[in-house]
């Protein structure tokens, strides 16, 4: 038997040419550069400047400023007006935010269900107050709350006594909460409704096959599916509550003896700066409130994420 030899080719020698290194493409930075510039100017620069101001104090008699380090922060932490305003917005947050989110959740579930006719109409109607500018909304409700004009005055005249006094000391905070709830229920409803629309239909079909009713479907499928949206809406509402400013500041013209200049921390910082020319101390108040808000929002996010996991 004759053997056939097959010639074996030697492997080709690798090219000695060095591989060309890819240059980083910097074109993407050109597209994000306008955003980065605006972000640095309108967000980072004011924060840095406020932190710089908080380290100084205005000299009343000698003029100019002096470096005081952390003395302004120590003063804020012992300021009775600051803590009074902080506890007021904290109470506002604890009461108003759950009520607002519950109403928004009920509205979203009702619109998402197939039992509500003209759901598109109700979705627009509920969201419409959010489209109204905040100042206009407060002025409108201020006219309703007025003691000498508006709906409250008409009701009191009809009853023959002052039974409805929204701008009184006892009712001013609930009145402000009513305005904020009216403004932002539609916004939070849209967040929940958008989250409900991405829930897979397979889950609903499986629940129907297992004989789950409406409430069981809501509790076991819809609510767990939109947990992330609830956490986001809660964080946004917490931040908004600590930033409460427009509503009490505008209503102060109608109730100057009820709403003080330090009714909320933002009002306190605003009046310190533009009313008392205490820019350094005002910046310190703003920074302290920012830190407190960030800590509380982070804790809420952390707890919501852990429960989700």
ZADRENTI-931600 format. One record per residue (C-alpha): x, y, z; residue number from 1. Coordinates in Angstrom, 3 decimals. Layout:
N
ATOM        c1        c2        c3  num
ATOM         X         Y         Z  NUM
...
***
This chain:
309
ATOM        c1        c2        c3  num
ATOM     0.000     0.000     0.000    1
ATOM     1.521     3.228    -1.139    2
ATOM     1.422     6.076     1.365    3
ATOM     0.699     9.552     0.109    4
ATOM     2.527    12.340     1.789    5
ATOM     0.696    15.606     2.143    6
ATOM     2.860    18.665     2.308    7
ATOM     2.313    20.688     5.448    8
ATOM     2.466    24.433     5.045    9
ATOM     4.251    26.405     7.674   10
ATOM     2.116    29.007     9.408   11
ATOM     2.392    32.408     7.908   12
ATOM     4.632    34.705     9.791   13
ATOM     2.818    37.334    11.748   14
ATOM     3.129    40.762    10.438   15
ATOM     5.635    42.768    12.306   16
ATOM     3.476    45.855    11.783   17
ATOM     2.264    47.143    15.133   18
ATOM    -1.502    47.311    15.512   19
ATOM    -2.840    50.801    15.126   20
ATOM    -4.240    52.070    18.408   21
ATOM    -7.736    53.415    18.226   22
ATOM    -7.981    57.073    19.080   23
ATOM   -10.748    58.061    21.479   24
ATOM   -13.581    59.715    19.637   25
ATOM   -14.265    63.047    21.287   26
ATOM   -17.185    63.985    19.076   27
ATOM   -19.628    62.848    21.737   28
ATOM   -18.280    65.474    24.137   29
ATOM   -19.189    68.147    21.617   30
ATOM   -22.825    67.111    21.828   31
ATOM   -22.964    67.074    25.654   32
ATOM   -20.788    70.173    26.075   33
ATOM   -23.724    72.664    25.969   34
ATOM   -25.550    70.713    28.662   35
ATOM   -22.436    70.462    30.832   36
ATOM   -21.822    74.206    30.550   37
ATOM   -25.398    75.085    31.489   38
ATOM   -25.389    72.463    34.275   39
ATOM   -22.209    73.912    35.738   40
ATOM   -23.484    77.496    35.561   41
ATOM   -27.022    77.061    36.885   42
ATOM   -26.521    74.123    39.280   43
ATOM   -22.943    73.592    40.431   44
ATOM   -21.832    77.224    40.548   45
ATOM   -24.713    78.411    42.828   46
ATOM   -24.068    75.513    45.224   47
ATOM   -20.362    76.288    45.428   48
ATOM   -21.080    80.006    45.861   49
ATOM   -23.640    79.320    48.607   50
ATOM   -21.139    77.121    50.431   51
ATOM   -18.574    79.910    50.135   52
ATOM   -21.012    82.506    51.490   53
ATOM   -21.924    80.281    54.438   54
ATOM   -18.360    80.528    55.733   55
ATOM   -18.529    84.319    56.170   56
ATOM   -20.541    86.812    58.181   57
ATOM   -21.489    90.398    57.412   58
ATOM   -19.967    92.956    59.779   59
ATOM   -22.696    95.422    60.672   60
ATOM   -20.638    98.222    62.207   61
ATOM   -17.340    97.934    60.372   62
ATOM   -18.635    96.854    56.975   63
ATOM   -17.360    94.021    54.834   64
ATOM   -17.330    90.365    55.783   65
ATOM   -15.257    88.202    58.093   66
ATOM   -14.433    84.512    57.899   67
ATOM   -16.302    82.612    60.627   68
ATOM   -15.873    79.020    59.493   69
ATOM   -18.699    76.808    60.729   70
ATOM   -20.180    79.368    63.130   71
ATOM   -23.141    80.008    60.830   72
ATOM   -23.981    76.294    60.797   73
ATOM   -23.836    76.177    64.591   74
ATOM   -26.164    79.179    64.701   75
ATOM   -28.671    77.530    62.349   76
ATOM   -28.729    74.333    64.389   77
ATOM   -29.668    76.358    67.489   78
ATOM   -32.055    78.740    65.693   79
ATOM   -35.582    78.399    67.103   80
ATOM   -37.163    79.984    64.017   81
ATOM   -35.458    77.488    61.713   82
ATOM   -36.605    74.463    63.718   83
ATOM   -40.139    75.820    64.029   84
ATOM   -40.382    76.169    60.264   85
ATOM   -38.754    72.770    59.727   86
ATOM   -41.168    70.986    62.071   87
ATOM   -44.072    72.702    60.327   88
ATOM   -43.098    71.420    56.875   89
ATOM   -42.332    68.014    58.412   90
ATOM   -45.886    67.868    59.760   91
ATOM   -47.133    69.020    56.372   92
ATOM   -45.173    66.204    54.720   93
ATOM   -46.409    63.485    57.081   94
ATOM   -50.070    64.400    56.570   95
ATOM   -50.323    65.794    53.040   96
ATOM   -48.038    63.471    51.075   97
ATOM   -49.817    60.186    51.998   98
ATOM   -53.223    61.730    51.249   99
ATOM   -52.066    63.068    47.885  100
ATOM   -50.362    59.837    46.822  101
ATOM   -53.353    57.745    47.912  102
ATOM   -55.732    59.886    45.853  103
ATOM   -53.364    59.715    42.869  104
ATOM   -53.081    55.934    43.204  105
ATOM   -56.850    55.448    43.389  106
ATOM   -57.312    57.672    40.339  107
ATOM   -54.653    55.773    38.382  108
ATOM   -56.159    52.385    39.267  109
ATOM   -59.639    53.593    38.312  110
ATOM   -58.487    54.948    34.965  111
ATOM   -56.446    51.811    34.257  112
ATOM   -59.418    49.545    34.929  113
ATOM   -61.717    48.640    32.070  114
ATOM   -64.810    49.546    34.091  115
ATOM   -64.401    53.328    33.896  116
ATOM   -66.037    54.864    30.848  117
ATOM   -64.413    57.885    29.170  118
ATOM   -61.126    57.179    30.942  119
ATOM   -59.260    59.543    28.617  120
ATOM   -61.527    62.413    29.641  121
ATOM   -60.992    61.779    33.350  122
ATOM   -57.242    61.442    32.831  123
ATOM   -57.087    64.892    31.255  124
ATOM   -59.387    66.457    33.853  125
ATOM   -57.362    65.107    36.788  126
ATOM   -54.055    66.150    35.207  127
ATOM   -55.293    69.610    34.188  128
ATOM   -54.632    71.366    37.556  129
ATOM   -50.938    70.528    37.219  130
ATOM   -50.885    72.488    33.959  131
ATOM   -52.084    75.607    35.789  132
ATOM   -49.132    77.808    36.843  133
ATOM   -48.476    77.574    40.566  134
ATOM   -48.890    81.304    41.215  135
ATOM   -52.205    81.388    39.352  136
ATOM   -53.446    78.363    41.305  137
ATOM   -52.600    79.978    44.656  138
ATOM   -54.249    83.255    43.659  139
ATOM   -57.374    81.367    42.604  140
ATOM   -57.575    79.438    45.869  141
ATOM   -56.743    82.600    47.811  142
ATOM   -59.822    84.197    46.304  143
ATOM   -61.877    81.162    47.397  144
ATOM   -60.400    81.284    50.924  145
ATOM   -60.897    85.029    51.441  146
ATOM   -62.851    86.088    54.548  147
ATOM   -64.396    89.136    52.902  148
ATOM   -64.890    87.741    49.391  149
ATOM   -65.075    84.480    47.549  150
ATOM   -66.664    81.148    48.389  151
ATOM   -65.689    81.057    52.080  152
ATOM   -67.209    84.508    52.700  153
ATOM   -70.420    83.519    50.876  154
ATOM   -70.743    80.344    52.955  155
ATOM   -70.221    82.265    56.191  156
ATOM   -72.815    84.829    55.153  157
ATOM   -75.262    82.069    54.282  158
ATOM   -74.673    80.301    57.607  159
ATOM   -74.822    83.551    59.558  160
ATOM   -71.501    82.962    61.316  161
ATOM   -67.832    82.379    60.544  162
ATOM   -67.913    78.615    60.291  163
ATOM   -65.465    78.327    57.382  164
ATOM   -62.233    80.236    57.999  165
ATOM   -59.503    78.657    55.827  166
ATOM   -57.011    81.453    56.558  167
ATOM   -57.212    81.145    60.342  168
ATOM   -54.318    79.972    62.463  169
ATOM   -55.850    76.520    62.934  170
ATOM   -56.727    75.914    59.285  171
ATOM   -54.001    77.639    57.286  172
ATOM   -51.764    74.563    57.037  173
ATOM   -54.609    72.257    55.888  174
ATOM   -55.647    74.982    53.430  175
ATOM   -52.150    75.051    51.951  176
ATOM   -52.171    71.246    51.850  177
ATOM   -55.425    71.352    49.910  178
ATOM   -53.875    73.630    47.294  179
ATOM   -50.770    71.443    46.914  180
ATOM   -52.896    68.294    46.697  181
ATOM   -55.116    69.863    44.039  182
ATOM   -52.039    70.848    42.042  183
ATOM   -50.073    67.592    42.147  184
ATOM   -52.572    64.727    42.312  185
ATOM   -52.695    64.678    38.520  186
ATOM   -48.916    64.683    38.216  187
ATOM   -48.522    61.667    40.500  188
ATOM   -51.519    59.970    38.906  189
ATOM   -49.727    60.138    35.562  190
ATOM   -46.623    58.513    37.072  191
ATOM   -48.673    55.638    38.490  192
ATOM   -50.764    55.266    35.348  193
ATOM   -47.657    55.097    33.147  194
ATOM   -46.239    52.362    35.377  195
ATOM   -49.506    50.403    35.209  196
ATOM   -49.532    50.471    31.415  197
ATOM   -46.249    48.531    31.191  198
ATOM   -47.418    45.648    33.400  199
ATOM   -47.456    42.507    31.170  200
ATOM   -50.929    41.291    30.211  201
ATOM   -49.779    37.716    30.866  202
ATOM   -49.943    38.411    34.584  203
ATOM   -53.558    39.537    34.336  204
ATOM   -54.466    36.486    32.241  205
ATOM   -52.804    34.150    34.727  206
ATOM   -54.634    35.847    37.605  207
ATOM   -57.958    35.494    35.777  208
ATOM   -57.312    31.797    35.180  209
ATOM   -56.553    31.331    38.893  210
ATOM   -59.846    33.013    39.723  211
ATOM   -58.389    36.186    41.259  212
ATOM   -60.888    38.999    41.731  213
ATOM   -60.389    42.701    41.210  214
ATOM   -59.003    43.453    44.661  215
ATOM   -56.696    40.436    44.596  216
ATOM   -55.358    41.534    41.195  217
ATOM   -54.730    45.036    42.522  218
ATOM   -53.017    43.865    45.706  219
ATOM   -50.995    40.995    44.236  220
ATOM   -50.113    42.258    40.750  221
ATOM   -50.645    45.979    40.200  222
ATOM   -49.302    47.404    43.457  223
ATOM   -46.110    45.278    43.529  224
ATOM   -45.516    46.073    39.849  225
ATOM   -45.579    49.848    40.406  226
ATOM   -43.533    49.844    43.627  227
ATOM   -40.688    51.678    41.890  228
ATOM   -43.057    54.379    40.650  229
ATOM   -44.463    54.806    44.164  230
ATOM   -40.956    55.248    45.570  231
ATOM   -40.107    57.857    42.919  232
ATOM   -43.344    59.773    43.519  233
ATOM   -42.725    59.679    47.272  234
ATOM   -39.205    61.065    46.888  235
ATOM   -40.418    63.853    44.598  236
ATOM   -43.191    64.703    47.076  237
ATOM   -40.762    64.796    50.010  238
ATOM   -38.466    67.168    48.142  239
ATOM   -41.430    69.333    47.137  240
ATOM   -42.729    69.494    50.715  241
ATOM   -39.411    70.700    52.100  242
ATOM   -39.280    73.283    49.287  243
ATOM   -42.710    74.675    50.155  244
ATOM   -42.637    78.374    49.308  245
ATOM   -45.098    79.678    46.697  246
ATOM   -48.320    78.832    48.502  247
ATOM   -47.572    80.365    51.944  248
ATOM   -45.632    83.272    50.471  249
ATOM   -48.543    84.351    48.256  250
ATOM   -51.220    83.683    50.881  251
ATOM   -49.271    85.804    53.363  252
ATOM   -50.741    88.893    51.737  253
ATOM   -54.201    87.658    52.800  254
ATOM   -53.168    86.438    56.273  255
ATOM   -50.102    88.424    57.401  256
ATOM   -50.792    87.741    61.087  257
ATOM   -51.011    83.993    60.546  258
ATOM   -48.191    83.316    58.083  259
ATOM   -44.904    84.644    59.414  260
ATOM   -41.743    85.435    57.485  261
ATOM   -40.257    82.141    58.692  262
ATOM   -43.351    79.985    58.095  263
ATOM   -41.277    77.523    56.035  264
ATOM   -37.474    77.120    55.767  265
ATOM   -37.504    78.442    52.203  266
ATOM   -39.476    81.501    53.265  267
ATOM   -37.040    82.006    56.129  268
ATOM   -34.035    81.872    53.802  269
ATOM   -35.769    84.140    51.270  270
ATOM   -36.675    86.827    53.806  271
ATOM   -33.250    86.655    55.440  272
ATOM   -31.658    87.324    52.079  273
ATOM   -33.983    89.841    50.436  274
ATOM   -35.565    91.334    53.546  275
ATOM   -32.738    91.336    56.042  276
ATOM   -29.720    91.446    53.697  277
ATOM   -28.222    88.476    55.589  278
ATOM   -26.980    86.633    52.542  279
ATOM   -24.423    84.547    54.423  280
ATOM   -26.852    83.224    57.002  281
ATOM   -29.505    82.694    54.327  282
ATOM   -27.084    80.533    52.325  283
ATOM   -26.376    78.495    55.454  284
ATOM   -30.079    77.854    56.035  285
ATOM   -30.465    76.727    52.425  286
ATOM   -27.503    74.341    52.631  287
ATOM   -28.683    72.785    55.901  288
ATOM   -32.156    72.224    54.462  289
ATOM   -30.641    70.739    51.329  290
ATOM   -28.604    68.264    53.345  291
ATOM   -31.588    67.265    55.504  292
ATOM   -33.787    66.815    52.430  293
ATOM   -31.144    64.704    50.679  294
ATOM   -30.717    62.457    53.726  295
ATOM   -34.453    61.852    54.174  296
ATOM   -34.963    61.239    50.443  297
ATOM   -32.052    58.787    50.404  298
ATOM   -33.436    56.877    53.398  299
ATOM   -36.848    56.596    51.722  300
ATOM   -35.246    55.413    48.492  301
ATOM   -33.102    52.878    50.347  302
ATOM   -36.047    51.432    52.269  303
ATOM   -38.203    51.295    49.152  304
ATOM   -35.479    49.510    47.207  305
ATOM   -34.875    46.974    49.977  306
ATOM   -38.563    46.177    50.229  307
ATOM   -38.670    45.770    46.463  308
ATOM   -35.794    43.308    46.561  309
***
